[in-house]
């Protein structure tokens, strides 16, 4: 049964949504850097987060540029080829599409690495806590590599829903989904426990932090879930989700932040949780 959303329309809609969200992304990126550099609560800037946020910005910019280039090719330079723009978009082995896919997957891996890093810091650098998330991360990287290689080797006429590709993309998205649920839950649980044990003024100060983490995490998980459902149902609307999801995981949370549009990897840029002076316990995230 033919998809009611044509392939060329889906790609154009994805570029439109991605461009709007990219504008939001740029603003949040600037606010994020400003917070990490000038409004921090630490003696020195956290160069790990700064490097991560900057890398996300660079990757996102290249992804949008390649999406625009593909649409420009399809609707301007190659519009008169046999089959028109649809035929062009069906060429998944094209170097621009393969590169774009590789960058999107790299972006997702980077987001997971930053999220795991934050979890590690919040849990007082206990490696045992992040052992399982790291295993999921490694499995995800393996799936990402297999997905990219398979995509590059697809012959003309095959779609993104090809039998050789679908299990790998489904697995990659499922791993991203489970990773974010598990790690975000670990962060929330840790802060909740500190909140419960601290009491007093500290309790009131941690509730907004928990709300931000839970809400931003829920939005990101919902986006990935929708993306996964559109893909497993072989809907061309998944092309829209590809451009939207990567930007929805932007660096915003660091200032507030990562608001509805981000959503996850950096959850609250610098969070200091002070317990009462008797315990002298401090958590830096």
C-alpha angles and dihedrals in degrees: 000000000000118000113251088220110070117226095240092049091048092053093047091048089049091053090048093051092042092052093052092047091045089060089055089045093056092052092048091046091057092046090048094053091045090054094046093047106034109016100044125130093217131087091239132029117263098247092184092063093039091053091046095050092046092049090050090052093050093047092047091051092052092047091054091045091053092047090053092046091052092051091046091053093046099046102031118018099032103024092117097055118113108284094017124228092340091060090050094051090049090063095093093166090067110123093237093055093044091049092046091051092048091051093048090052091046089051090053092050091050090051091052092048091053092046092051090047091055091048090051092052094046090051091055093259096297106165093198090066094059097038095099095042089052090053089051088049092053091048089050092051090052091051091047092054092047090048093052094046092047092048092051091052097049114122123227113281096038120112132211086265093062116141092243092053107034099072091051097048090045090051093047093052092045091053092050090050095049092043093056094045093050099042096041089050090052091052093047092047093050094049091044090055092049088048092053095046097043099054122170121063092343091066093060092048094054099052094075089050092052091048092053094048094046095045096044091045091049092052093051093046090049091052093050091046091052090047090051093048093049089051100047089048089053093238120160087221086084086079088064091050092052091062095039102046097054091056093041086067095061131143097266104111090073093077101036088307168062080151129187087317099054118039123172139355097081106028110184111353105226119008123175117190114194121194120198116298093253093071097035091209120157130177121200121197 
